[in-house]
């Protein structure tokens, strides 16, 4: 088969030299926040991409791989991994696997191998993070994209260089690392790690939280089957994409959205009153009274 060296060459040709923080809507590696299958408008301020959160509305996250090779995406909401709801380094986090040029929509927290619970906007006190006792990173969504590590093609064998040479025999082939798994939309496994117990997490204080600020809840169940696969990944992410989300009043306070136009003051209305307009007096009872 001659497709593997070609795939390797393509991946290496478009390799990025350093990690980049890209606006969420830029072509290429992308992260989009969707409500009712429509992408929410993005507002860039001070180098940060903001999205207005709509209270009590469900949302989903659309991630895109622009490369002709597989990538694994560490995806966190409110600082919690969307696969296991834990905090970890981006390198050790379990990741979603995307095939070449693939776009995948993740709409909830993965609670087992066949089900997820929907993301939805809520206040800080009602958030999934508050229930877990993890409230330091509410209001942020982040995706880190790692390319699959593709080994260089093996050196030519003497039998390939000299067809008449019979001094070497083919050795048994090992596992094919470039072969696609049964499901590309599945999380790549993370190294085993010891997280704090659920009881310890829930016992953390939620003092200072306010429902005036947006966070993400854990909502209704939906079917979402996944399979674990193993990928060898490059050490550093090729791109990191981040979205900050807030309710509209907070986006106004931050200067991301303009101040709303004030409603007409009753006293201002009275100051513009006039004495004459012409015509006859209308009869509220009509001709029957």
Secondary structure, 3 states (H helix, E strand, C coil): CCHHHHHHHHHHHCCCCCCEEECCCCCCCEEEEEECCEECCEEEECCEEEEECCCCCEEEEEEECCCCCCEEEEEEECCEECCCCCCCCCCCCCEEEECCCCEEEECEEECCCCEEEEEEEEEHHHCHHHHHCCCCCCCEEEEEEEEECCCCCCCCCHHHHCCCCCCCCCCCCCCCCCCCCCCCCCEECCCCCCCCCHHHHHCCCCCCCCCCCEEEEEEEEEECCCCCECCCECCCCCEEEEEEEECHHHHHHCCCCCCCCCCCCHHHHHHCCCCCCCCCCCCCCCCCC
